[in-house]
Amino acid sequence: MSFVDYLVPISVFAVAVVLGLGLLNMMRGGDSNTSQKLMRARVLLQFVAVIVIMGVIYITGR
């Protein structure tokens, strides 16, 4: 198993963690500025995750 095989789960996990932190902040009634930062981070991580997934598909030829 190469490093490429770990990229997709790592990127998806990172998105899930930031999403969970955002939901937790929202449920606790946290600072709206923090919610905005987490939402921006989530969108950026989702973009990176899509790029990683497409790159892995291209590299592996599936």
Secondary structure by P-SEA (a helix, b strand, c coil): cccccaaaaaaaaaaaaaaaaaaaaaaacccaaaaaaaaaaaaaaaaaaaaaaaaaaaaacc
